[in-house]
Amino acid sequence: MAPERRLLPLLGGGRAHVTCRYRCGDQCSQHPPNTTDNPTFGQALNQALSRRGLLKAGAVASAALAVPALASREAAADLDFSAPGLDFEPIRPNTEDAVVIPEGFQQQVVIRWGDPILPGAPEFDFDAQTPEAQEGQFGYNNDFCALLPLPDGRRLMINNHEYVTEEFVFRGYDADNPTEQQARISWAAHGLSVVVLDDKKPVIDPLNRRITLTTPFELRGPAAGSEFLKTPADPTGTRSLGTMNNCSGGVTPWGTILSGEENFHQYFAHADSVTEPATRERLARYGIEGAETDRKWERFDSRWDLSQQVNEPNRFGWIVEVDPHDPTSTPVKHTALGRFKHEGANIRVLDDGRVAAYMGDDEKFEYLYRFVSDGTVKPGGSGLARRHNMALLDSGTLYVATFTGDSPGEIDGSGTLPADGEFDGAGAWIPLAHNDTSFVEGMSAEEVYVFTRLAADKAGATKMDRPEDVQPHPTTGRVYAALTNNSDRGTDGHAPADEPNPRNSNKHGQVLELDDDPAGTRFSWRLLLVCGDPADPSTYFAGYDKSQVSPITCPDNVAFDSRGNLWITTDSSDALGFNDGLYAVPLEGPERGHVKAFLSVPRGAEACGPVIEDDLVLISAQHPGEVDGANADNPASHWPDGGTTQPRPSVVAIWR
């Protein structure tokens, strides 16, 4: 018998403006930089592609460690009926200042912002921060998280540090007059951390590493050395300093980390001083406009001032690869994977040993991308094999996706399900460039790689609702993409709803499922979820009984468990008004579409970077306490340490 439905209270509220301001320069409240029409390819493809032409998936190599069956089968009898691996009682929506987990599970904080990870780094002191201390401490606003095994049974944990919210980092912060010391602390708090864990506890170890906004990087691939990448500090166009706004990422089959540089646009000042028309167009297409920036770093380093270094923004917006096993290695920015606001990249291995990387450009009306390598994977875990395999992402073909639906005339923006019972259709990958060869009329290969958004516009790519994490399933090979939201969809002057993006003023987002053959250029697709309040007729849960599912909004990151279930973290914005969290949903069998809320993160926080294993879940609680009206002088959260402490972004472990 089906479990009795519990009516879940939906609360008022949404993502704080302060988070939007510091994370992405409040891009969602501004006019989207994609002003193209892109009408032609989709219309042509609707006739050229077969709706039911599902393509056989190629062989898949898992890009992560074993992933979860969280609860024991013995415990299932005491819980509601669930798909294998998902036998837990879903939590209720809430606004608690805590990580809320199901009954029968435990949790502990693994690491907090400011915890020392390098030898000699001091213990964290909120009121005595220095750039030197932060360079040896765990960075701010941890997002993507990965675990890798070490031979001695310990683990390597790798984390992105997306951005810094200075109002919550410094007491008495004056946004009009930040100090150079504050700017340098922020530079040190960006980037990545590599930390050895011993039974869920961080230890000081020679493998530990901090990568910041001043760490040297190598620019590699077909655009390396381009005139568009050269600066006074690097006249070769092959070396850059630092990485920032690192959002999601992936673990490669060869044991390295891919990290996506996302909202880099907000850090560069004085775009209004640029007069050359083509350069102004290129900057505007990435949202780089205006005079002073919010953080005003341009006062302390000319690299952030476009009136002095107009090419510096072109050195951000890449997929970064880090070898966490070698703390002396130079991280790489792969130009062959294109430059846009990367959420992340995830790898699938083809039957012939080549690799495909799937990527999303996280902004309204941007696109889905795929890269397919020329070379093939070398097996083995040696440093030599890793160096060979890291070069795979420097030579290959970059594609952008175009979609068509199979229910023409039925999509009116209301989210009403088509008569065939699914939002589905076909699509194709349009080649943009292969190494030194451009497939885009009027653009050189270097221009395609450095200004990929403009190339995708010309190719007629399909505008999507903020494509974020895109990952291939480790066994079926199907590709899952989180489309977070798009409040401008179908509004005046913007693209109307279509079948893959079926709702106007889309506040809640959807999850896309592709059957893709990486060796070819065609795919079929369907929507797995159309998110929101299950009582809303515009929502869809793969045909599952909506009275039995947890409400979910704004899907962001995705992961998989060892039973093949999909796990989703959320990043809500003006949505259902309760705390973000981690959700699980079966992909096969009668429970397909049965969304269950596994945990929620504290008030004001975003749930990020899930690691899902059979006996362990890691969740990154980013920007806890970031609500409007709060700051370091008036904190709205005291998580994770309680009392009167300041909120600190942290990684949390959960287990039964």
C-alpha positions as CSV (number, residue, x, y, z in Angstrom):
1,M,0.0,0.0,0.0
2,A,1.3,3.5,-0.9
3,P,2.3,5.6,2.1
4,E,-0.1,8.2,3.3
5,R,0.6,11.6,1.8
6,R,1.9,14.3,4.1
7,L,1.1,17.8,3.2
8,L,4.4,19.7,3.4
9,P,4.3,23.4,4.4
10,L,5.7,25.7,1.8
11,L,7.2,28.8,3.3
12,G,7.7,32.3,1.9
13,G,11.1,33.7,0.8
14,G,13.9,33.0,-1.6
15,R,17.6,33.6,-2.4
16,A,19.0,36.7,-0.7
17,H,20.0,39.6,-2.9
18,V,23.3,39.8,-1.0
19,T,24.2,36.3,-2.3
20,C,23.2,37.2,-5.9
21,R,25.4,40.4,-5.6
22,Y,28.6,38.7,-4.5
23,R,28.3,35.3,-6.3
24,C,27.4,36.5,-9.8
25,G,27.2,40.2,-9.8
26,D,23.4,39.9,-9.6
27,Q,23.2,38.7,-13.2
28,C,19.7,37.3,-12.9
29,S,18.2,40.7,-12.3
30,Q,20.0,42.1,-15.4
31,H,19.3,41.8,-19.1
32,P,20.8,38.5,-20.2
33,P,23.8,39.0,-22.5
34,N,22.5,36.5,-25.1
35,T,20.4,38.7,-27.4
36,T,20.4,36.3,-30.5
37,D,17.4,34.7,-32.1
38,N,18.9,31.4,-33.1
39,P,15.8,30.2,-35.1
40,T,17.1,28.1,-37.9
41,F,18.8,24.9,-36.7
42,G,16.0,23.8,-34.5
43,Q,13.4,24.1,-37.2
44,A,15.6,22.1,-39.7
45,L,16.4,19.4,-37.2
46,N,12.8,18.7,-36.4
47,Q,12.4,17.2,-39.8
48,A,15.9,15.7,-40.0
49,L,15.9,13.7,-36.8
50,S,13.7,10.9,-35.6
51,R,11.9,11.4,-32.3
52,R,12.4,7.8,-31.2
53,G,15.9,7.4,-32.6
54,L,17.5,6.4,-29.3
55,L,21.2,5.9,-29.7
56,K,23.0,3.1,-28.0
57,A,25.2,4.3,-25.2
58,G,29.0,3.7,-25.4
59,A,31.1,2.2,-22.7
60,V,31.3,4.3,-19.6
61,A,34.1,4.9,-17.1
62,S,33.0,6.2,-13.7
63,A,34.3,9.7,-13.0
64,A,33.8,9.2,-9.3
65,L,34.3,6.7,-6.5
66,A,31.6,4.2,-5.6
67,V,28.3,6.0,-5.1
68,P,25.5,5.3,-2.6
69,A,23.1,2.8,-1.1
70,L,22.7,5.0,2.0
71,A,20.5,2.9,4.2
72,S,20.7,-0.8,5.1
73,R,18.1,-3.1,3.6
74,E,17.3,-4.4,7.1
75,A,16.1,-0.9,8.0
76,A,13.8,-0.6,5.0
77,A,10.9,-2.4,6.8
78,D,10.6,0.5,9.2
79,L,10.5,3.2,6.5
80,D,8.3,3.9,3.5
81,F,8.5,1.8,0.4
82,S,11.5,2.9,-1.6
83,A,13.8,2.1,-4.5
84,P,16.9,0.1,-3.6
85,G,19.4,2.4,-1.8
86,L,16.8,5.0,-0.9
87,D,15.2,3.5,2.2
88,F,15.0,6.6,4.4
89,E,12.2,8.8,5.5
90,P,12.3,12.1,3.6
91,I,12.8,15.2,5.7
92,R,10.2,17.9,5.8
93,P,10.8,21.4,4.3
94,N,12.2,23.8,6.9
95,T,14.1,27.0,7.6
96,E,16.2,25.7,10.5
97,D,19.8,27.0,11.2
98,A,21.2,23.5,10.9
99,V,21.9,20.6,8.6
100,V,18.7,18.5,8.9
101,I,19.0,14.8,8.2
102,P,16.7,11.8,8.3
103,E,16.1,9.8,11.5
104,G,18.7,7.1,12.0
105,F,21.6,9.1,10.5
106,Q,24.5,10.9,12.1
107,Q,26.5,13.9,11.0
108,Q,29.7,15.8,11.8
109,V,31.5,18.9,10.3
110,V,34.5,17.7,8.4
111,I,36.2,21.1,7.8
112,R,35.3,24.8,8.1
113,W,36.4,28.0,6.4
114,G,39.6,29.0,8.0
115,D,40.7,25.6,9.4
116,P,44.4,25.3,8.9
117,I,45.5,22.7,6.2
118,L,49.1,23.7,5.5
119,P,52.1,23.4,8.0
120,G,52.5,26.6,10.0
121,A,49.0,28.0,9.2
122,P,47.4,29.5,12.4
123,E,44.1,28.5,13.9
124,F,41.3,30.6,12.5
125,D,40.7,33.9,14.2
126,F,37.8,35.8,12.6
127,D,39.1,39.2,14.0
128,A,42.7,38.6,13.0
129,Q,42.6,37.5,9.4
130,T,45.6,38.0,7.1
131,P,46.3,37.0,3.5
132,E,49.2,34.8,4.7
133,A,47.0,32.9,7.1
134,Q,44.2,32.4,4.6
135,E,46.7,31.0,2.1
136,G,47.3,28.1,4.5
137,Q,43.7,27.7,5.6
138,F,40.6,26.1,4.0
139,G,39.1,28.7,1.6
140,Y,35.7,30.4,1.7
141,N,32.3,29.2,0.2
142,N,33.3,25.6,-0.6
143,D,31.3,24.3,-3.6
144,F,32.3,21.2,-5.6
145,C,33.8,18.4,-3.4
146,A,35.5,15.1,-4.4
147,L,37.1,12.2,-2.6
148,L,40.0,10.1,-4.0
149,P,41.5,7.1,-2.3
150,L,45.1,7.0,-1.1
151,P,47.2,3.7,-0.9
152,D,47.3,3.9,2.9
153,G,43.5,3.9,3.2
154,R,43.2,7.6,3.8
155,R,41.4,9.9,1.4
156,L,42.2,13.1,-0.6
157,M,39.4,15.7,-0.4
158,I,39.3,18.4,-3.1
159,N,37.1,21.4,-2.8
160,N,36.3,24.5,-4.9
161,H,36.0,27.9,-3.2
162,E,33.6,29.8,-5.4
163,Y,33.5,33.3,-4.2
164,V,33.8,35.6,-1.1
165,T,31.0,37.6,0.4
166,E,33.0,40.3,2.0
167,E,30.2,41.7,4.1
168,F,30.2,38.4,6.0
169,V,33.9,38.0,6.2
170,F,34.9,41.4,7.7
171,R,33.3,43.3,10.5
172,G,32.6,46.9,9.6
173,Y,33.1,46.2,5.9
174,D,32.9,49.4,3.8
175,A,31.9,48.4,0.3
176,D,32.8,51.8,-1.1
177,N,36.2,51.8,0.5
178,P,37.6,48.2,0.9
179,T,41.2,48.0,2.1
180,E,44.0,46.3,0.2
181,Q,44.4,43.9,3.1
182,Q,40.7,42.8,2.7
183,A,41.2,42.4,-1.1
184,R,44.2,40.2,-0.6
185,I,42.5,38.0,2.0
186,S,39.7,37.6,-0.6
187,W,42.2,36.6,-3.3
188,A,43.6,34.0,-0.9
189,A,40.1,32.7,0.0
190,H,39.2,31.9,-3.7
191,G,40.4,28.8,-5.6
192,L,40.7,25.2,-4.4
193,S,41.8,23.2,-1.4
194,V,43.4,19.7,-1.4
195,V,43.2,18.1,2.1
196,V,44.1,14.6,3.3
197,L,41.3,13.0,5.4
198,D,41.9,10.3,8.0
199,D,38.5,8.9,9.0
200,K,36.6,12.1,8.2
201,K,39.1,14.3,9.9
202,P,41.5,16.6,8.1
203,V,45.2,16.2,8.8
204,I,48.3,18.3,7.9
205,D,50.0,16.3,5.2
206,P,52.6,17.0,2.4
207,L,49.8,16.3,-0.2
208,N,47.7,19.2,1.2
209,R,47.5,22.3,-1.0
210,R,45.9,25.7,-1.5
211,I,45.3,27.1,-5.0
212,T,44.3,30.8,-4.9
213,L,44.0,33.8,-7.2
214,T,47.7,34.2,-7.3
215,T,48.7,30.6,-8.1
216,P,50.5,30.1,-11.5
217,F,48.5,28.2,-14.1
218,E,49.4,26.9,-17.6
219,L,47.1,27.8,-20.5
220,R,47.1,24.8,-22.9
221,G,45.4,23.7,-26.1
222,P,44.6,25.4,-29.4
223,A,44.1,28.9,-28.0
224,A,47.3,29.0,-25.9
225,G,49.6,31.8,-27.1
226,S,46.7,33.6,-28.8
227,E,46.9,37.4,-29.1
228,F,43.6,37.4,-27.1
229,L,45.3,35.8,-24.1
230,K,48.5,38.0,-23.9
231,T,48.9,40.6,-21.2
232,P,51.8,42.8,-19.9
233,A,52.4,40.2,-17.2
234,D,52.3,37.3,-19.6
235,P,53.3,38.3,-23.2
236,T,53.4,34.7,-24.2
237,G,49.7,34.1,-23.5
238,T,50.5,30.7,-21.9
239,R,50.7,31.5,-18.2
240,S,48.1,33.0,-16.0
241,L,47.6,33.8,-12.3
242,G,44.9,32.1,-10.3
243,T,41.4,30.8,-10.7
244,M,38.1,32.2,-9.4
245,N,34.4,31.5,-9.1
246,N,35.1,27.8,-9.3
247,C,31.6,26.3,-9.1
248,S,31.2,22.6,-9.8
249,G,33.6,20.1,-11.4
250,G,34.3,16.4,-11.9
251,V,36.7,13.6,-11.1
252,T,38.4,12.2,-14.3
253,P,38.8,8.5,-14.8
254,W,42.6,9.1,-14.4
255,G,42.2,10.6,-10.9
256,T,42.5,14.4,-11.6
257,I,40.0,17.1,-10.8
258,L,38.1,19.3,-13.3
259,S,36.9,22.6,-12.0
260,G,34.7,25.2,-13.8
261,E,35.4,28.9,-13.7
262,E,31.9,30.5,-13.7
263,N,31.0,34.1,-12.9
264,F,34.3,35.8,-13.6
265,H,32.6,38.8,-15.4
266,Q,31.9,40.7,-12.2
267,Y,35.6,41.3,-11.2
268,F,36.6,43.5,-14.1
269,A,36.3,47.3,-14.0
270,H,36.0,50.1,-16.6
271,A,34.6,48.2,-19.5
272,D,33.0,51.5,-20.3
273,S,36.5,52.8,-21.2
274,V,36.9,50.3,-24.0
275,T,36.1,51.9,-27.4
276,E,37.1,49.3,-30.0
277,P,33.7,47.9,-31.2
278,A,34.6,44.2,-31.5
279,T,36.2,44.2,-28.1
280,R,33.2,45.9,-26.5
281,E,30.9,43.3,-28.2
282,R,33.0,40.4,-26.8
283,L,33.0,41.9,-23.3
284,A,29.3,42.5,-23.3
285,R,28.5,39.0,-24.5
286,Y,30.1,37.8,-21.2
287,G,28.3,40.4,-19.1
288,I,31.3,42.6,-18.6
289,E,30.1,46.2,-18.7
290,G,30.1,49.3,-16.6
291,A,32.7,51.2,-14.5
292,E,33.8,50.3,-11.0
293,T,33.2,46.8,-9.6
294,D,31.5,45.9,-6.3
295,R,34.8,44.7,-4.8
296,K,37.0,47.4,-6.3
297,W,40.0,45.2,-6.7
298,E,41.0,47.4,-9.6
299,R,42.3,49.9,-7.0
300,F,45.0,47.4,-5.9
301,D,46.0,45.5,-9.1
302,S,45.8,46.7,-12.7
303,R,44.9,43.2,-13.9
304,W,41.3,43.9,-12.8
305,D,41.2,47.2,-14.8
306,L,40.2,46.9,-18.4
307,S,41.5,50.3,-19.2
308,Q,45.0,48.9,-18.5
309,Q,44.7,45.2,-19.3
310,V,41.8,44.5,-21.7
311,N,42.7,40.8,-22.2
312,E,42.8,39.7,-18.6
313,P,39.1,38.6,-18.6
314,N,39.9,36.2,-21.4
315,R,42.2,34.3,-19.1
316,F,39.2,33.2,-17.0
317,G,36.1,31.2,-17.9
318,W,37.9,27.9,-18.6
319,I,37.9,24.4,-17.3
320,V,40.7,23.9,-14.9
321,E,42.5,20.6,-14.3
322,V,44.4,19.9,-11.1
323,D,46.5,16.8,-10.3
324,P,45.8,16.5,-6.5
325,H,48.4,13.7,-6.2
326,D,51.2,16.0,-7.0
327,P,51.2,19.2,-4.9
328,T,54.1,20.6,-7.0
329,S,52.3,20.3,-10.3
330,T,51.1,23.4,-12.2
331,P,47.3,23.4,-12.7
332,V,46.1,23.7,-16.3
333,K,43.4,25.7,-18.1
334,H,42.1,23.7,-21.1
335,T,41.3,26.1,-24.0
336,A,40.0,23.3,-26.2
337,L,37.0,23.0,-23.9
338,G,35.9,26.6,-24.7
339,R,35.5,29.7,-22.6
340,F,32.1,30.5,-21.0
341,K,30.7,30.6,-17.5
342,H,31.5,26.9,-16.8
343,E,29.5,25.2,-14.1
344,G,31.8,22.2,-14.5
345,A,32.8,19.3,-16.7
346,N,32.4,15.6,-16.5
347,I,34.0,12.8,-18.5
348,R,32.7,9.7,-20.3
349,V,35.0,7.2,-21.9
350,L,33.9,5.9,-25.4
351,D,34.3,2.4,-26.6
352,D,37.4,3.3,-28.6
353,G,39.1,4.9,-25.6
354,R,38.5,8.5,-26.5
355,V,36.7,10.7,-23.9
356,A,33.8,13.1,-24.1
357,A,33.4,16.0,-21.7
358,Y,29.9,17.4,-21.0
359,M,29.6,21.1,-19.9
360,G,26.9,23.7,-19.1
361,D,27.1,27.5,-19.3
362,D,25.3,28.8,-16.3
363,E,23.4,31.8,-17.3
364,K,19.9,32.5,-18.6
365,F,19.5,31.4,-22.3
366,E,23.0,29.9,-22.5
367,Y,24.0,26.5,-24.0
368,L,25.0,22.9,-23.4
369,Y,28.4,21.8,-24.8
370,R,30.3,18.6,-25.5
371,F,34.0,18.0,-26.2
372,V,35.3,14.8,-27.8
373,S,39.0,14.1,-27.7
374,D,41.3,12.9,-30.5
375,G,43.5,10.8,-28.3
376,T,42.6,7.8,-26.1
377,V,42.9,7.0,-22.5
378,K,46.1,5.3,-21.2
379,P,45.1,2.9,-18.3
380,G,46.9,2.9,-15.0
381,G,47.2,5.2,-12.0
382,S,50.8,6.3,-12.5
383,G,51.9,9.9,-12.8
384,L,53.0,9.1,-16.4
385,A,49.5,7.9,-17.3
386,R,47.9,10.9,-15.6
387,R,50.1,13.3,-17.6
388,H,49.2,11.5,-20.8
389,N,45.5,11.6,-20.0
390,M,45.5,15.2,-19.0
391,A,46.7,16.0,-22.5
392,L,43.5,14.4,-23.9
393,L,41.6,17.6,-23.2
394,D,43.9,19.7,-25.4
395,S,43.0,18.1,-28.8
396,G,39.6,17.3,-30.1
397,T,36.3,18.7,-31.3
398,L,34.1,21.2,-29.4
399,Y,30.3,21.0,-30.0
400,V,27.2,22.9,-28.9
401,A,23.7,21.4,-28.6
402,T,20.6,22.2,-30.4
403,F,17.2,20.7,-29.4
404,T,13.8,20.1,-31.0
405,G,10.6,18.9,-29.5
406,D,8.2,16.3,-30.9
407,S,5.0,18.1,-29.9
408,P,4.9,21.2,-32.1
409,G,2.1,23.6,-31.3
410,E,1.5,22.1,-27.8
411,I,4.0,24.1,-25.8
412,D,2.3,27.3,-24.6
413,G,4.6,28.2,-21.7
414,S,2.2,26.9,-19.0
415,G,4.0,23.6,-18.4
416,T,1.1,21.5,-19.6
417,L,2.3,18.0,-20.5
418,P,2.0,17.3,-24.3
419,A,-0.5,14.7,-25.5
420,D,2.2,12.0,-25.8
421,G,2.8,12.2,-22.1
422,E,6.4,13.4,-22.1
423,F,8.5,16.5,-22.8
424,D,10.9,14.9,-25.3
425,G,12.4,15.1,-28.7
426,A,15.7,15.0,-30.6
427,G,18.8,17.0,-31.0
428,A,22.3,17.4,-32.5
429,W,25.7,18.5,-31.6
430,I,26.9,21.2,-33.9
431,P,30.7,21.3,-34.3
432,L,32.3,24.6,-33.5
433,A,36.0,23.9,-33.9
434,H,38.6,21.1,-34.1
435,N,42.0,22.3,-33.0
436,D,43.2,24.9,-35.5
437,T,40.1,24.5,-37.7
438,S,37.0,26.6,-37.2
439,F,33.5,25.5,-38.3
440,V,32.0,28.8,-37.6
441,E,31.8,31.2,-40.5
442,G,33.6,34.5,-39.9
443,M,35.5,33.3,-36.8
444,S,39.0,31.8,-36.5
445,A,39.6,28.8,-34.3
446,E,41.2,31.0,-31.7
447,E,38.1,33.2,-31.7
448,V,35.9,30.2,-31.3
449,Y,37.7,29.0,-28.2
450,V,38.2,32.4,-26.5
451,F,34.7,33.8,-27.4
452,T,32.8,30.5,-27.5
453,R,29.4,32.1,-26.7
454,L,29.6,34.2,-29.9
455,A,30.5,31.1,-31.9
456,A,27.6,29.1,-30.4
457,D,25.3,32.0,-31.2
458,K,26.4,31.9,-34.9
459,A,25.9,28.1,-34.9
460,G,22.3,28.4,-33.9
461,A,22.5,26.7,-30.5
462,T,19.3,26.2,-28.4
463,K,18.8,28.7,-25.6
464,M,18.4,26.8,-22.3
465,D,17.3,27.7,-18.7
466,R,20.7,28.1,-17.0
467,P,22.5,24.8,-17.7
468,E,24.5,23.9,-14.6
469,D,25.9,20.5,-13.7
470,V,26.0,18.0,-16.6
471,Q,27.0,14.4,-15.9
472,P,26.9,11.1,-17.7
473,H,25.5,8.2,-15.7
474,P,28.3,5.8,-14.7
475,T,26.6,2.7,-16.0
476,T,23.8,3.6,-18.5
477,G,25.8,6.4,-20.2
478,R,22.7,8.7,-20.2
479,V,23.6,12.3,-19.6
480,Y,21.7,14.3,-16.9
481,A,21.7,18.1,-16.9
482,A,20.4,20.4,-14.2
483,L,18.6,23.5,-15.7
484,T,18.2,25.7,-12.6
485,N,15.7,28.3,-13.6
486,N,15.0,31.2,-15.9
487,S,12.6,33.9,-14.8
488,D,13.0,35.7,-18.2
489,R,11.8,32.8,-20.3
490,G,8.8,33.9,-22.4
491,T,8.8,37.5,-21.1
492,D,8.9,40.5,-23.4
493,G,11.9,40.5,-25.6
494,H,13.1,37.0,-24.6
495,A,12.9,33.5,-26.1
496,P,9.5,31.8,-25.6
497,A,9.0,28.5,-24.0
498,D,9.9,25.4,-26.0
499,E,9.7,21.7,-25.2
500,P,13.0,21.3,-23.3
501,N,12.2,24.6,-21.5
502,P,8.4,24.4,-21.3
503,R,7.5,27.1,-18.8
504,N,7.4,30.8,-19.1
505,S,8.9,32.8,-16.1
506,N,10.5,29.5,-15.0
507,K,11.3,29.9,-11.3
508,H,11.9,26.2,-10.4
509,G,13.9,24.6,-13.2
510,Q,14.0,21.1,-14.7
511,V,16.3,18.1,-15.1
512,L,17.1,17.0,-18.6
513,E,18.0,13.4,-19.6
514,L,19.9,12.7,-22.9
515,D,20.5,9.4,-24.7
516,D,23.8,10.4,-26.4
517,D,26.3,8.5,-28.5
518,P,29.5,10.4,-28.0
519,A,30.9,8.9,-31.2
520,G,28.1,10.6,-33.2
521,T,26.4,13.9,-33.4
522,R,22.7,13.1,-32.7
523,F,20.9,12.4,-29.5
524,S,17.4,12.0,-28.1
525,W,16.2,13.7,-24.9
526,R,13.4,13.9,-22.4
527,L,12.7,15.9,-19.2
528,L,13.0,13.7,-16.1
529,L,11.7,16.4,-13.8
530,V,9.9,19.7,-14.1
531,C,10.5,21.0,-10.6
532,G,8.4,23.0,-8.1
533,D,5.6,22.4,-5.7
534,P,4.0,19.0,-6.6
535,A,0.6,20.6,-6.2
536,D,1.4,22.9,-9.1
537,P,0.0,21.5,-12.3
538,S,3.1,22.7,-14.2
539,T,5.3,20.2,-12.4
540,Y,6.3,16.8,-13.7
541,F,8.1,13.9,-11.9
542,A,8.7,11.4,-14.8
543,G,5.0,10.3,-14.5
544,Y,5.3,9.3,-10.8
545,D,2.4,10.1,-8.5
546,K,3.0,13.7,-7.5
547,S,1.2,13.3,-4.2
548,Q,4.1,11.2,-3.0
549,V,7.1,13.3,-3.9
550,S,9.1,15.9,-2.0
551,P,8.9,19.5,-3.3
552,I,12.1,20.4,-5.1
553,T,13.2,23.7,-6.8
554,C,16.2,25.0,-8.7
555,P,18.3,21.8,-9.3
556,D,22.0,22.6,-9.4
557,N,24.5,19.7,-8.9
558,V,23.9,16.1,-9.8
559,A,25.6,12.8,-8.7
560,F,24.9,9.1,-8.8
561,D,24.9,6.2,-6.3
562,S,26.0,2.6,-6.7
563,R,22.3,1.6,-7.3
564,G,22.1,4.0,-10.2
565,N,19.9,6.6,-8.5
566,L,20.3,10.3,-9.2
567,W,21.1,12.8,-6.4
568,I,20.4,16.5,-6.8
569,T,21.4,19.5,-4.8
570,T,19.4,22.7,-5.0
571,D,20.1,26.4,-5.2
572,S,16.8,28.2,-4.8
573,S,16.1,31.8,-5.9
574,D,12.7,33.3,-5.3
575,A,11.3,29.9,-5.3
576,L,9.4,27.8,-2.6
577,G,10.9,29.5,0.4
578,F,12.5,26.7,2.4
579,N,16.1,25.7,2.9
580,D,18.1,24.2,0.1
581,G,19.0,20.5,0.3
582,L,20.0,17.2,-1.2
583,Y,17.4,15.0,-3.0
584,A,17.4,11.5,-4.4
585,V,15.4,10.1,-7.3
586,P,15.3,6.6,-8.9
587,L,15.9,6.5,-12.6
588,E,14.6,3.0,-13.3
589,G,11.5,0.9,-12.5
590,P,8.2,1.8,-10.9
591,E,9.8,4.3,-8.5
592,R,11.3,6.4,-11.4
593,G,10.6,10.1,-10.6
594,H,10.0,9.5,-6.8
595,V,11.9,12.5,-5.5
596,K,12.8,12.3,-1.8
597,A,14.5,15.0,0.3
598,F,17.5,13.5,2.1
599,L,18.8,16.6,3.9
600,S,18.6,20.4,4.1
601,V,21.4,22.9,4.8
602,P,21.2,25.8,7.2
603,R,19.3,29.0,6.8
604,G,20.7,31.2,3.9
605,A,23.0,28.4,2.7
606,E,23.2,26.6,-0.6
607,A,23.7,22.8,-0.9
608,C,26.6,22.0,-3.1
609,G,29.1,19.4,-4.3
610,P,27.6,16.2,-3.1
611,V,29.8,13.1,-2.7
612,I,27.6,10.0,-2.5
613,E,29.0,6.7,-1.4
614,D,27.5,3.5,0.0
615,D,28.3,4.4,3.6
616,L,29.0,8.2,3.5
617,V,27.6,11.4,2.1
618,L,29.5,14.7,2.0
619,I,27.6,17.9,1.5
620,S,29.1,21.4,1.1
621,A,27.0,24.0,3.0
622,Q,27.9,27.2,1.1
623,H,27.2,30.8,2.4
624,P,25.3,29.9,5.6
625,G,23.4,32.9,7.1
626,E,23.5,34.9,3.9
627,V,20.1,36.6,4.2
628,D,19.4,40.2,3.4
629,G,20.0,42.6,6.3
630,A,22.6,40.3,7.9
631,N,26.4,40.7,7.8
632,A,29.4,40.1,10.0
633,D,28.2,42.7,12.5
634,N,24.7,41.3,12.6
635,P,24.9,37.5,11.8
636,A,21.7,35.6,11.0
637,S,23.3,32.2,11.5
638,H,25.7,30.8,14.0
639,W,26.2,27.5,12.2
640,P,28.2,25.3,12.5
641,D,29.8,26.2,15.9
642,G,26.7,27.7,17.6
643,G,26.6,30.3,20.4
644,T,27.5,33.7,19.2
645,T,30.0,32.5,16.5
646,Q,30.1,33.7,12.9
647,P,28.7,31.4,10.3
648,R,31.4,29.5,8.4
649,P,30.9,27.6,5.1
650,S,31.8,24.0,5.8
651,V,31.8,20.4,4.5
652,V,29.6,18.0,6.5
653,A,29.7,14.2,6.6
654,I,26.5,12.1,7.0
655,W,26.2,8.4,7.6
656,R,23.8,5.9,9.1
